[in-house]
Amino acid sequence: GEGYTNVASSSQLFCIFNRNEDACRYGIGIGVLAFLACIFFFMVDVYFPQISNTTDRKYLVLADLGFSGLWTFLWFVGFCFLTNQWSRTRAEDVYIGADSARAAITFSFFSIFSW
């Protein structure tokens, strides 16, 4: 909620990560897609015992494994990208939201291991 901020003289919002809109979009996009994928794979896990075809089971397990590997890589890229942009952010651009930016960087780092 605090990834976007504005200066006191303007109402236009900008990304807190070095005013780079791509940094905010990447973090939001990767998080939302990960959440939707988790819901999908949770539903697959619920119905997994009812799938009798072993070939379908194998493909579902491989898809889950492949997706987890891909998302591990994307979280690593996100961590590096957000950290890089945060290190280039000027102190005068950050009025509030610095803790939220650090929390997003920390979350992306720990997401590498959880995926």
C-alpha positions as CSV (number, residue, x, y, z in Angstrom):
1,G,0.0,0.0,0.0
2,E,2.9,2.3,0.5
3,G,4.9,1.4,-2.7
4,Y,3.7,4.6,-4.4
5,T,4.2,8.0,-2.9
6,N,4.1,11.7,-4.0
7,V,5.8,14.9,-3.1
8,A,3.9,17.5,-1.1
9,S,3.6,19.9,-4.0
10,S,2.1,17.4,-6.4
11,S,-0.7,14.8,-6.3
12,Q,1.0,12.5,-8.9
13,L,2.1,9.2,-7.5
14,F,5.5,7.6,-8.3
15,C,7.1,4.3,-7.3
16,I,9.2,4.5,-4.2
17,F,11.9,2.4,-5.7
18,N,14.0,5.0,-7.5
19,R,10.8,6.4,-9.2
20,N,11.0,3.3,-11.4
21,E,7.5,2.1,-12.3
22,D,8.8,-1.2,-13.6
23,A,10.1,-2.1,-10.1
24,C,6.7,-1.7,-8.5
25,R,4.9,-3.4,-11.4
26,Y,7.3,-6.4,-11.3
27,G,6.9,-6.9,-7.6
28,I,3.1,-6.6,-7.8
29,G,2.8,-8.8,-10.8
30,I,5.0,-11.6,-9.6
31,G,3.2,-11.6,-6.2
32,V,-0.3,-11.7,-7.7
33,L,0.6,-14.4,-10.2
34,A,2.2,-16.4,-7.5
35,F,-0.9,-16.1,-5.4
36,L,-3.1,-17.3,-8.3
37,A,-0.8,-20.1,-9.1
38,C,-0.9,-21.2,-5.4
39,I,-4.7,-21.4,-5.6
40,F,-4.5,-23.4,-8.8
41,F,-2.0,-25.9,-7.4
42,F,-3.9,-26.2,-4.2
43,M,-7.0,-27.2,-6.1
44,V,-4.8,-29.7,-8.1
45,D,-3.6,-31.1,-4.7
46,V,-7.2,-31.4,-3.5
47,Y,-8.3,-33.4,-6.6
48,F,-5.0,-35.3,-7.0
49,P,-6.2,-38.6,-5.3
50,Q,-9.2,-38.7,-7.7
51,I,-7.0,-38.6,-10.8
52,S,-6.6,-42.2,-11.9
53,N,-4.4,-41.7,-14.9
54,T,-0.7,-42.0,-13.9
55,T,0.4,-40.0,-17.0
56,D,-1.8,-37.1,-16.0
57,R,-0.5,-37.3,-12.4
58,K,3.1,-37.2,-13.7
59,Y,2.4,-34.1,-15.8
60,L,0.8,-32.3,-12.9
61,V,3.7,-33.1,-10.6
62,L,6.2,-32.0,-13.2
63,A,4.2,-28.8,-13.9
64,D,4.2,-28.0,-10.2
65,L,7.9,-28.7,-9.9
66,G,8.7,-26.6,-13.0
67,F,6.5,-23.8,-11.9
68,S,8.2,-23.7,-8.5
69,G,11.6,-23.7,-10.1
70,L,10.6,-20.8,-12.4
71,W,9.1,-18.8,-9.6
72,T,12.2,-19.3,-7.4
73,F,14.2,-17.8,-10.2
74,L,11.7,-14.9,-10.7
75,W,11.7,-14.1,-7.0
76,F,15.5,-14.0,-7.1
77,V,15.4,-11.6,-10.0
78,G,12.8,-9.6,-8.1
79,F,15.0,-9.4,-5.0
80,C,18.0,-8.3,-7.0
81,F,16.0,-5.7,-9.0
82,L,14.2,-4.2,-6.0
83,T,17.4,-4.1,-4.0
84,N,19.2,-2.4,-6.8
85,Q,16.5,0.2,-7.3
86,W,16.2,0.8,-3.5
87,S,20.0,1.4,-3.2
88,R,19.7,4.1,-6.0
89,T,16.7,5.8,-4.3
90,R,17.4,9.3,-3.1
91,A,16.6,9.9,0.6
92,E,14.6,13.0,-0.2
93,D,12.2,10.9,-2.4
94,V,11.2,8.8,0.6
95,Y,8.8,10.5,3.0
96,I,6.9,7.5,4.2
97,G,7.0,3.9,3.0
98,A,10.6,3.1,3.6
99,D,9.7,0.3,5.9
100,S,7.3,-1.1,3.4
101,A,9.9,-1.0,0.7
102,R,12.4,-2.9,3.0
103,A,9.6,-5.4,3.8
104,A,9.0,-6.0,0.1
105,I,12.7,-6.6,-0.4
106,T,12.8,-9.0,2.6
107,F,9.7,-10.8,1.5
108,S,11.2,-11.4,-2.0
109,F,14.4,-12.7,-0.5
110,F,12.6,-15.2,1.8
111,S,10.3,-16.2,-1.1
112,I,13.3,-17.6,-2.9
113,F,13.6,-20.3,-0.2
114,S,9.9,-20.9,0.3
115,W,9.3,-21.6,-3.4
